[in-house]
Amino acid sequence: MKQTFLFLLAFNFFASQQEATAQSTQKLKIEEAIVFLSGAELTSSAKVSLVKGENEVLFSNVAGDVNARSISVNASNGVIVESATFQNNFLGNEIISPRVKELKDSIELIIAAKKLMNDKIAVLNEQITVLQSNRKVGGDNTGLSVAELTKMLDIISSKMETYLNQKGKQEELLSKANERHAKLNSQLDEEQKKGVQPGGQMLVKFFAKEATTATIVIDYVVPGAGWSPTYDIMADAINVPVKLFYKANIYQNSGVNWNNVKLTLSTGNPNEGVNASGLEPWYLSFYVPQVYTNQAYSKSKMTNMPTAQMNDMISNAPAAYQSRRGEEVSVGGARSSGSTYVVDGVQVSNNTSINNYVTVDNAGVNTSFDIDLPYTIPCDGKEHLVAIKKFELPATYRYFVVPKLDKDAFLQAQVTNWEDLNLLPGTTNIFYEGTYVGQGMIDVRSVKDTFTISLGRDKKIVVKRERDTKLRSVKTIGTNVRETFAYSIVVRNARKENINLTIQDQMPVSNDNDIQLEDIDTGGSEYEANTGMMKWNMVVNQNETKKVGFGFTVKYPKGKIINNLR
């Protein structure tokens, strides 16, 4: 009785504490998500009824691990926000990944099936027991004839065989079900080890001059989200514009699901910091080796030795937040058919262009893509593909081949005036003439005036490079050796249209006065003497064969061997 009284007292105290810290609870609705390359800013709202004076509201459906410095709370109708406190909610409903939910559902189904199997086996065991207990039939007073007795034994034998067969099948099915159950449990344990970011809650104190209903808008930044660009590049023929589909892989593990939110993708990254770096004086000094001794330092000497704290080293570093010297430093960081899109189960065809739903804002330092279509991004840490923009790029097509390294010709689309596309470095999926040809990479940081897109190999352009053995010669004149090289490159266009072709090859370049190049024949190519690079630009008509050639002589001292002279 005494223990029950103490329990009720403790429960009432806890309940009174809850009432003191939150007069009401309210679930926030996530309206908008601005997703950065690393991190995201979430905007949530709710309508609350407030009494006159001070009010405390505990808001749920808040993301976890919120950057407390980024919290912004606004209220309508003249309501004053006095304070806001965030905390992770480890006791709330756990958000599980779709894979974990799928495994749990499968385990529940197999447990139900196993129960039916065990019940069936139990019934069969009872039936077998009844037959076994009645198998001894006979005696002086049974009144059964031999024929009747034989008939009864046959019935028992037939039934027993049937029941035993059914029991064996059920036991076999139960054994397989047990194996499947064990595997599902092991897989579930593995998935649950990956961890789930818990959601949070926010306690906000308001002051209202009169009783009113106010709209509350709460903004904050979370690290567990981000996006990366990816592109689909399609070329239907070498005389039509290139189609470029700009997409984003978005991921989030913020602790809450984003259901039907307005998405904005930003090229910014708030974790990089906003202050520019500065240089300190660069002092030179002589290196003095450290001398190790066996002298033992006393505790007082060790205490007085100069030390460097972590805060001293990173207090001015980008993305490092420090409130007082000696406290823990918190560093923000984290770390997601060509003509049809599916948005939350709704198909958007190419006739209704995705461009109609995306607005590009270049006014600030960073570029942002405002997507008007509502999206749902579950809290599972997986990448979810979102369409951003579609471009048709006028392009000049050419074939490019370096037969010394690879005899296949590569089709390239050369695009100018690409700077306004707001492209970021990312992977590309290449489609040519309706067929997937491979994956590439866009790195706009190394692109200059012309943006070259590789569309893959074309086996219909046949290229052959050979050394001309007839012109090859090796002569020794005095103390020197003169070795002559000659090469020919043959190209055949097996396509049904004319093509522009660029061939690249090279002459050797000497960095030694004892090695001299003579009788250089560049074969009419564009030649750079400093690098030895040669380039031929030509038009090859359909079913036409063209040939170019070049040669050179190397003079070097007798008895020497030159590296890479082949």
C-alpha positions as CSV (number, residue, x, y, z in Angstrom):
1,M,0.0,0.0,0.0
2,K,2.8,2.3,0.9
3,Q,4.6,1.6,-2.4
4,T,1.3,2.3,-4.3
5,F,0.9,5.6,-2.5
6,L,4.5,6.6,-3.4
7,F,4.0,5.7,-7.0
8,L,0.8,7.8,-7.3
9,L,2.6,10.7,-5.6
10,A,5.4,10.5,-8.1
11,F,3.0,10.2,-11.0
12,N,1.0,13.2,-9.9
13,F,4.2,15.2,-9.4
14,F,5.4,14.3,-12.9
15,A,1.9,15.2,-14.4
16,S,2.0,18.5,-12.6
17,Q,5.4,19.2,-13.9
18,Q,4.2,18.5,-17.5
19,E,1.3,20.9,-17.0
20,A,3.7,23.6,-15.7
21,T,5.9,23.3,-18.7
22,A,3.2,23.1,-21.4
23,Q,-0.3,24.2,-21.2
24,S,-1.2,22.7,-24.6
25,T,0.3,20.6,-27.3
26,Q,0.1,21.2,-31.0
27,K,1.4,19.4,-34.1
28,L,3.2,21.4,-36.7
29,K,2.7,21.0,-40.4
30,I,5.8,21.2,-42.5
31,E,5.0,23.6,-45.3
32,E,8.3,24.2,-47.1
33,A,11.8,22.8,-47.3
34,I,14.7,24.8,-48.7
35,V,17.3,22.0,-49.3
36,F,20.9,23.1,-49.5
37,L,23.8,21.0,-50.9
38,S,24.3,20.0,-47.2
39,G,21.5,20.7,-44.8
40,A,17.9,22.1,-45.1
41,E,15.8,24.9,-43.8
42,L,12.2,23.8,-42.8
43,T,9.2,26.1,-42.4
44,S,6.3,24.8,-40.3
45,S,3.1,26.3,-39.2
46,A,0.2,25.7,-36.9
47,K,-2.9,27.6,-35.6
48,V,-3.1,27.8,-31.8
49,S,-5.8,29.2,-29.4
50,L,-4.2,31.4,-26.7
51,V,-5.7,32.8,-23.5
52,K,-5.0,36.3,-22.2
53,G,-1.5,36.5,-20.7
54,E,1.3,34.0,-20.9
55,N,0.8,30.7,-22.8
56,E,3.2,27.7,-23.3
57,V,2.7,25.4,-26.2
58,L,4.6,22.2,-26.9
59,F,5.0,21.7,-30.6
60,S,5.5,18.2,-32.1
61,N,6.5,17.0,-35.6
62,V,9.7,18.9,-35.3
63,A,12.9,17.6,-36.9
64,G,15.7,16.3,-34.8
65,D,19.1,17.8,-34.2
66,V,17.9,21.3,-35.0
67,N,20.6,24.0,-35.1
68,A,19.3,26.1,-32.1
69,R,20.9,29.3,-33.5
70,S,18.7,29.0,-36.6
71,I,15.3,28.9,-34.9
72,S,12.9,31.6,-35.8
73,V,9.3,31.8,-34.4
74,N,6.7,34.3,-35.6
75,A,3.1,34.8,-34.4
76,S,0.2,36.8,-35.9
77,N,-2.4,39.0,-34.2
78,G,0.1,40.9,-32.1
79,V,1.1,37.8,-30.1
80,I,4.6,38.2,-28.6
81,V,7.1,35.3,-28.7
82,E,8.9,35.3,-25.4
83,S,11.1,32.2,-25.7
84,A,11.6,29.0,-27.7
85,T,13.4,25.8,-26.5
86,F,14.2,22.8,-28.6
87,Q,14.9,19.2,-27.5
88,N,15.1,15.8,-29.2
89,N,12.2,13.6,-28.5
90,F,13.6,10.2,-27.8
91,L,10.3,9.0,-26.3
92,G,8.2,9.9,-29.3
93,N,6.9,7.5,-32.0
94,E,9.9,6.0,-33.8
95,I,10.1,6.8,-37.5
96,I,11.1,3.6,-39.2
97,S,12.4,3.2,-42.8
98,P,10.1,1.6,-45.4
99,R,12.5,-1.4,-45.5
100,V,12.1,-1.9,-41.7
101,K,8.3,-1.6,-42.0
102,E,8.3,-4.1,-44.9
103,L,10.4,-6.6,-42.8
104,K,8.1,-6.3,-39.8
105,D,5.0,-6.8,-41.9
106,S,6.6,-10.0,-43.4
107,I,7.5,-11.3,-40.0
108,E,3.9,-10.8,-38.8
109,L,2.5,-12.7,-41.8
110,I,4.9,-15.6,-41.3
111,I,4.1,-15.8,-37.6
112,A,0.4,-16.0,-38.4
113,A,1.1,-18.8,-41.0
114,K,3.2,-20.7,-38.5
115,K,0.4,-20.6,-36.0
116,L,-2.0,-22.2,-38.5
117,M,0.6,-24.9,-39.3
118,N,1.0,-25.7,-35.6
119,D,-2.8,-25.8,-35.1
120,K,-3.1,-28.2,-38.1
121,I,-0.3,-30.5,-36.7
122,A,-2.0,-30.5,-33.3
123,V,-5.3,-31.6,-34.8
124,L,-3.6,-34.4,-36.8
125,N,-1.8,-35.6,-33.7
126,E,-5.2,-35.9,-31.9
127,Q,-6.6,-37.9,-34.9
128,I,-3.7,-40.2,-34.9
129,T,-4.0,-40.8,-31.2
130,V,-7.7,-41.7,-31.5
131,L,-6.8,-44.2,-34.3
132,Q,-4.0,-45.7,-32.2
133,S,-6.2,-46.1,-29.2
134,N,-8.9,-48.1,-31.2
135,R,-6.5,-50.3,-33.2
136,K,-6.9,-53.2,-30.8
137,V,-10.3,-54.6,-31.8
138,G,-11.2,-58.2,-31.1
139,G,-11.9,-60.6,-28.3
140,D,-14.5,-63.2,-27.5
141,N,-17.3,-60.7,-26.8
142,T,-16.9,-58.2,-29.6
143,G,-19.6,-59.7,-31.8
144,L,-17.5,-58.8,-34.9
145,S,-17.1,-61.2,-37.7
146,V,-13.8,-61.7,-39.4
147,A,-15.0,-59.7,-42.4
148,E,-16.2,-56.8,-40.3
149,L,-12.9,-56.8,-38.3
150,T,-10.9,-56.8,-41.5
151,K,-12.9,-53.9,-42.9
152,M,-12.4,-51.8,-39.8
153,L,-8.6,-52.5,-39.8
154,D,-8.4,-51.4,-43.4
155,I,-10.2,-48.1,-42.6
156,I,-7.9,-47.4,-39.7
157,S,-4.8,-48.2,-41.9
158,S,-6.0,-45.9,-44.7
159,K,-6.9,-43.0,-42.3
160,M,-3.6,-43.4,-40.4
161,E,-1.6,-43.2,-43.6
162,T,-3.5,-40.1,-44.7
163,Y,-3.0,-38.3,-41.4
164,L,0.7,-39.2,-41.2
165,N,1.3,-37.8,-44.7
166,Q,-0.5,-34.6,-43.9
167,K,1.4,-34.2,-40.7
168,G,4.7,-34.8,-42.6
169,K,3.9,-32.0,-45.1
170,Q,2.9,-29.6,-42.4
171,E,6.1,-30.2,-40.5
172,E,8.1,-29.7,-43.7
173,L,6.3,-26.4,-44.3
174,L,6.8,-25.4,-40.7
175,S,10.6,-26.1,-40.9
176,K,10.9,-23.8,-44.0
177,A,8.8,-21.1,-42.3
178,N,11.1,-21.2,-39.3
179,E,14.1,-20.8,-41.5
180,R,12.5,-17.8,-43.3
181,H,11.5,-16.3,-40.0
182,A,15.1,-16.6,-38.7
183,K,16.4,-14.9,-41.9
184,L,13.9,-12.1,-41.6
185,N,14.8,-11.5,-38.0
186,S,18.5,-11.3,-38.9
187,Q,17.8,-8.8,-41.7
188,L,15.6,-6.7,-39.4
189,D,18.4,-6.5,-36.8
190,E,20.8,-5.4,-39.6
191,E,18.4,-2.7,-40.8
192,Q,17.7,-1.4,-37.3
193,K,21.4,-1.1,-36.6
194,K,21.5,1.7,-39.2
195,G,19.7,3.9,-36.8
196,V,16.9,6.5,-37.2
197,Q,17.3,10.1,-36.4
198,P,14.7,10.9,-33.6
199,G,12.3,13.7,-34.1
200,G,12.2,16.7,-31.8
201,Q,9.8,19.0,-30.0
202,M,9.8,22.7,-29.3
203,L,8.5,24.5,-26.2
204,V,7.4,28.1,-27.0
205,K,6.2,30.7,-24.6
206,F,3.8,33.3,-25.9
207,F,2.2,36.5,-24.5
208,A,-1.2,37.6,-25.7
209,K,-2.9,40.8,-24.7
210,E,-6.3,39.3,-25.3
211,A,-7.6,35.8,-26.0
212,T,-7.0,35.0,-29.6
213,T,-6.2,32.5,-32.3
214,A,-2.8,33.0,-33.8
215,T,-0.9,31.5,-36.8
216,I,2.5,30.4,-35.7
217,V,5.3,30.0,-38.3
218,I,8.5,28.3,-37.1
219,D,11.7,28.1,-39.2
220,Y,14.9,26.2,-38.4
221,V,17.9,24.5,-40.1
222,V,18.7,20.8,-39.8
223,P,21.9,19.0,-41.0
224,G,20.4,15.6,-41.9
225,A,19.5,16.5,-45.5
226,G,20.9,17.6,-48.8
227,W,20.9,17.2,-52.6
228,S,23.2,16.5,-55.5
229,P,22.7,17.2,-59.2
230,T,22.3,14.6,-61.9
231,Y,21.6,14.9,-65.6
232,D,20.0,13.0,-68.4
233,I,21.4,14.0,-71.8
234,M,19.6,12.9,-74.9
235,A,20.5,13.3,-78.6
236,D,18.2,11.9,-81.2
237,A,20.4,12.7,-84.2
238,I,23.4,14.8,-85.1
239,N,21.3,17.5,-86.7
240,V,18.9,18.3,-83.8
241,P,19.4,20.1,-80.4
242,V,20.6,18.2,-77.4
243,K,18.0,17.7,-74.6
244,L,19.3,18.1,-71.1
245,F,17.2,17.1,-68.1
246,Y,18.4,18.7,-64.9
247,K,17.5,16.6,-61.9
248,A,18.3,16.4,-58.2
249,N,18.9,13.4,-55.9
250,I,17.4,14.6,-52.5
251,Y,17.9,12.7,-49.3
252,Q,16.8,13.5,-45.7
253,N,17.1,11.8,-42.3
254,S,15.8,14.7,-40.2
255,G,13.5,12.7,-38.0
256,V,10.2,13.7,-39.6
257,N,8.6,13.0,-43.0
258,W,8.2,15.8,-45.5
259,N,4.6,15.3,-46.7
260,N,3.5,17.4,-49.7
261,V,5.9,20.2,-49.1
262,K,7.0,23.0,-51.3
263,L,10.6,22.3,-52.3
264,T,13.3,24.8,-53.0
265,L,16.7,23.6,-54.0
266,S,19.6,25.9,-53.2
267,T,23.2,25.7,-54.4
268,G,24.2,27.3,-51.1
269,N,25.7,25.5,-48.1
270,P,25.2,27.2,-44.7
271,N,27.7,24.9,-43.1
272,E,30.6,26.5,-45.0
273,G,30.4,29.7,-43.0
274,V,30.0,33.3,-44.2
275,N,33.2,35.0,-43.2
276,A,36.1,35.2,-45.6
277,S,39.4,33.8,-44.6
278,G,42.4,36.1,-43.8
279,L,46.1,35.6,-43.8
280,E,48.2,36.0,-40.7
281,P,51.9,37.1,-40.8
282,W,54.2,34.2,-42.1
283,Y,57.1,34.1,-39.7
284,L,60.2,32.1,-40.4
285,S,62.3,30.4,-37.7
286,F,65.0,27.8,-37.3
287,Y,64.0,24.2,-36.5
288,V,65.1,23.1,-33.1
289,P,65.0,19.4,-32.5
290,Q,63.1,18.3,-29.4
291,V,65.3,16.9,-26.7
292,Y,63.9,13.9,-24.8
293,T,65.1,13.4,-21.2
294,N,64.2,11.0,-18.4
295,Q,63.4,13.9,-16.1
296,A,60.0,13.4,-14.4
297,Y,57.7,16.4,-14.3
298,S,55.9,17.2,-11.1
299,K,52.2,17.8,-11.1
300,S,52.7,21.5,-10.6
301,K,55.2,21.8,-13.5
302,M,52.7,20.0,-15.8
303,T,49.9,22.3,-14.7
304,N,52.0,25.4,-15.6
305,M,53.1,24.1,-19.0
306,P,51.6,26.0,-22.0
307,T,48.7,24.2,-23.7
308,A,46.6,24.6,-26.8
309,Q,42.9,24.1,-26.5
310,M,40.7,23.0,-29.3
311,N,38.8,26.2,-29.1
312,D,41.9,28.2,-29.7
313,M,42.6,26.4,-32.9
314,I,39.1,26.6,-34.5
315,S,37.4,29.6,-33.1
316,N,37.8,31.5,-36.3
317,A,37.2,28.5,-38.6
318,P,34.1,28.5,-40.9
319,A,31.1,26.7,-39.5
320,A,32.5,26.5,-35.9
321,Y,30.2,28.0,-33.3
322,Q,31.7,28.9,-29.9
323,S,29.8,30.6,-27.0
324,R,32.4,30.6,-24.3
325,R,36.0,29.4,-24.1
326,G,36.4,25.9,-22.9
327,E,32.9,24.8,-23.9
328,E,32.2,22.1,-26.4
329,V,32.4,23.2,-30.0
330,S,29.4,22.4,-32.2
331,V,30.2,22.1,-35.9
332,G,27.3,21.9,-38.3
333,G,27.5,19.4,-41.1
334,A,25.9,16.4,-42.8
335,R,26.5,13.8,-44.7
336,S,20.1,12.1,-52.1
337,S,11.4,7.8,-69.2
338,G,13.0,11.0,-70.5
339,S,9.6,12.5,-71.3
340,T,7.5,11.6,-68.3
341,Y,7.8,12.4,-64.6
342,V,5.9,10.9,-61.7
343,V,5.4,13.3,-58.8
344,D,3.9,11.6,-55.7
345,G,2.0,9.1,-57.9
346,V,0.8,11.8,-60.4
347,Q,2.2,11.5,-63.9
348,V,3.3,14.7,-65.5
349,S,3.8,14.3,-69.2
350,N,6.3,16.2,-71.4
351,N,3.3,18.2,-72.8
352,T,3.0,19.8,-69.4
353,S,6.6,20.8,-69.1
354,I,8.3,20.6,-65.7
355,N,9.7,24.0,-66.5
356,N,6.3,25.4,-65.9
357,Y,6.6,24.5,-62.2
358,V,10.2,25.6,-61.6
359,T,11.4,29.1,-61.0
360,V,15.1,29.9,-61.1
361,D,16.3,32.7,-58.8
362,N,19.8,34.1,-59.6
363,A,19.5,37.4,-57.7
364,G,21.5,36.4,-54.7
365,V,24.9,34.9,-54.1
366,N,23.5,31.4,-54.7
367,T,21.1,29.9,-57.2
368,S,17.8,28.5,-56.0
369,F,15.2,26.4,-57.9
370,D,11.7,27.0,-56.6
371,I,9.5,24.0,-57.4
372,D,5.8,24.6,-57.2
373,L,4.7,21.0,-57.4
374,P,4.3,19.5,-54.0
375,Y,6.7,16.7,-53.1
376,T,6.8,14.0,-50.4
377,I,10.3,13.1,-49.2
378,P,10.2,10.3,-46.5
379,C,12.7,10.2,-43.6
380,D,14.7,7.2,-44.8
381,G,18.1,8.6,-45.8
382,K,17.6,7.3,-49.4
383,E,18.0,9.4,-52.5
384,H,14.7,10.5,-54.2
385,L,14.8,11.9,-57.7
386,V,13.2,15.2,-58.4
387,A,13.0,16.9,-61.8
388,I,14.2,20.5,-61.9
389,K,14.5,21.9,-65.5
390,K,14.6,20.8,-69.1
391,F,16.8,22.5,-71.7
392,E,17.1,22.2,-75.5
393,L,20.6,23.2,-76.4
394,P,21.6,24.1,-79.9
395,A,24.8,22.1,-80.5
396,T,27.5,21.5,-83.1
397,Y,28.3,17.8,-83.4
398,R,31.6,16.3,-84.2
399,Y,33.4,12.9,-84.0
400,F,36.6,12.9,-82.0
401,V,39.2,10.1,-82.2
402,V,42.7,9.6,-80.8
403,P,43.7,6.4,-82.6
404,K,47.0,6.1,-80.8
405,L,45.0,5.4,-77.6
406,D,41.6,4.2,-78.7
407,K,40.4,3.3,-82.3
408,D,36.8,4.1,-81.5
409,A,35.4,7.5,-82.5
410,F,33.4,9.4,-79.9
411,L,30.5,11.5,-80.8
412,Q,30.6,14.9,-79.1
413,A,28.1,17.7,-78.9
414,Q,29.7,21.2,-78.4
415,V,27.4,23.7,-76.7
416,T,28.1,27.5,-76.3
417,N,26.4,30.0,-74.1
418,W,25.9,27.4,-71.4
419,E,26.7,29.7,-68.5
420,D,23.0,30.6,-67.9
421,L,22.1,26.9,-67.3
422,N,23.3,27.1,-63.6
423,L,24.9,23.7,-63.9
424,L,26.8,22.1,-61.0
425,P,29.3,19.2,-61.2
426,G,27.4,15.9,-61.4
427,T,27.0,12.6,-63.2
428,T,25.3,12.3,-66.5
429,N,23.2,9.5,-68.1
430,I,23.8,9.6,-71.9
431,F,21.2,8.5,-74.4
432,Y,21.8,8.6,-78.1
433,E,19.2,7.7,-80.8
434,G,16.9,6.4,-78.0
435,T,19.5,4.0,-76.5
436,Y,21.4,4.3,-73.2
437,V,25.1,4.5,-74.1
438,G,26.7,5.1,-70.7
439,Q,27.5,7.4,-67.8
440,G,29.6,10.5,-67.9
441,M,30.5,13.5,-65.8
442,I,29.9,17.3,-66.0
443,D,32.5,19.4,-64.3
444,V,31.7,23.0,-65.2
445,R,34.7,24.3,-63.2
446,S,37.0,23.2,-66.0
447,V,34.8,24.3,-68.9
448,K,35.7,27.5,-70.8
449,D,33.8,29.0,-73.8
450,T,32.6,25.7,-75.3
451,F,30.9,23.0,-73.2
452,T,31.6,19.6,-74.7
453,I,29.2,16.7,-74.0
454,S,30.4,13.2,-74.9
455,L,27.7,11.0,-76.4
456,G,29.6,7.8,-76.5
457,R,31.3,5.6,-79.1
458,D,30.1,5.1,-82.6
459,K,31.2,1.8,-84.1
460,K,30.1,2.9,-87.6
461,I,33.2,5.2,-87.7
462,V,36.0,2.8,-88.5
463,V,39.5,4.1,-87.7
464,K,42.9,2.3,-88.3
465,R,46.4,3.6,-87.4
466,E,49.5,1.8,-88.7
467,R,53.2,2.3,-88.9
468,D,54.4,2.4,-92.5
469,T,57.1,-0.3,-92.6
470,K,58.2,0.7,-96.1
471,L,59.4,4.1,-94.9
472,R,60.9,2.8,-91.8
473,S,64.7,3.0,-91.7
474,V,67.6,2.9,-89.2
475,K,71.0,4.4,-90.3
476,T,74.2,4.9,-88.4
477,I,76.2,7.9,-89.6
478,G,79.4,8.5,-87.7
479,T,78.6,8.5,-84.0
480,N,74.9,9.1,-84.4
481,V,71.9,6.9,-85.3
482,R,69.1,8.3,-87.5
483,E,65.8,6.4,-87.1
484,T,62.9,7.3,-89.3
485,F,59.2,6.7,-88.4
486,A,56.1,7.1,-90.6
487,Y,52.4,6.5,-89.7
488,S,49.1,6.5,-91.6
489,I,45.6,6.9,-90.2
490,V,42.7,5.6,-92.3
491,V,39.1,6.6,-91.5
492,R,35.9,5.2,-93.1
493,N,32.4,6.6,-92.5
494,A,29.8,3.8,-92.6
495,R,27.0,6.1,-91.6
496,K,24.2,7.3,-93.9
497,E,25.1,11.0,-93.4
498,N,28.2,13.1,-93.6
499,I,30.2,13.8,-90.4
500,N,32.6,16.3,-89.0
501,L,35.7,14.4,-87.7
502,T,38.6,15.6,-85.5
503,I,41.7,13.3,-85.4
504,Q,44.3,13.9,-82.7
505,D,47.8,12.4,-82.7
506,Q,51.3,13.6,-81.6
507,M,54.9,14.1,-82.5
508,P,57.6,13.3,-79.9
509,V,59.2,16.3,-78.1
510,S,62.8,16.3,-77.1
511,N,64.1,17.8,-73.8
512,D,67.7,16.7,-74.4
513,N,70.1,18.4,-76.8
514,D,71.6,15.0,-77.8
515,I,68.1,14.0,-79.1
516,Q,67.1,15.9,-82.2
517,L,64.0,15.6,-84.4
518,E,64.5,16.1,-88.1
519,D,62.5,15.8,-91.3
520,I,59.2,16.5,-89.5
521,D,56.1,15.9,-91.7
522,T,52.9,16.9,-89.9
523,G,50.7,15.8,-92.7
524,G,48.9,19.1,-93.0
525,S,47.6,19.0,-89.4
526,E,47.3,21.9,-87.0
527,Y,50.6,21.4,-85.2
528,E,51.8,22.8,-81.8
529,A,55.6,22.5,-81.7
530,N,55.9,23.0,-77.9
531,T,53.6,20.0,-77.1
532,G,53.9,18.0,-80.3
533,M,50.1,17.8,-80.6
534,M,48.6,17.4,-84.1
535,K,44.9,17.9,-85.0
536,W,43.1,17.3,-88.3
537,N,39.6,18.7,-88.8
538,M,37.8,17.2,-91.8
539,V,34.4,16.3,-93.3
540,V,34.0,12.7,-94.2
541,N,31.1,12.0,-96.5
542,Q,28.8,8.9,-96.1
543,N,30.6,5.7,-97.2
544,E,33.8,7.7,-97.8
545,T,37.3,6.7,-96.8
546,K,40.0,9.2,-96.0
547,K,43.7,8.9,-95.1
548,V,46.2,11.1,-93.4
549,G,49.9,10.5,-92.6
550,F,52.8,12.0,-90.7
551,G,56.5,11.1,-90.0
552,F,59.7,12.2,-88.4
553,T,63.3,11.2,-87.9
554,V,65.1,11.0,-84.6
555,K,68.8,11.6,-84.4
556,Y,70.6,10.4,-81.2
557,P,74.1,9.1,-80.1
558,K,75.1,5.6,-81.0
559,G,74.9,3.1,-78.1
560,K,72.0,5.0,-76.4
561,I,68.5,3.8,-76.0
562,I,65.6,6.2,-76.0
563,N,62.6,5.6,-73.8
564,N,59.1,5.7,-75.4
565,L,60.3,5.8,-79.0
566,R,57.5,3.6,-80.3
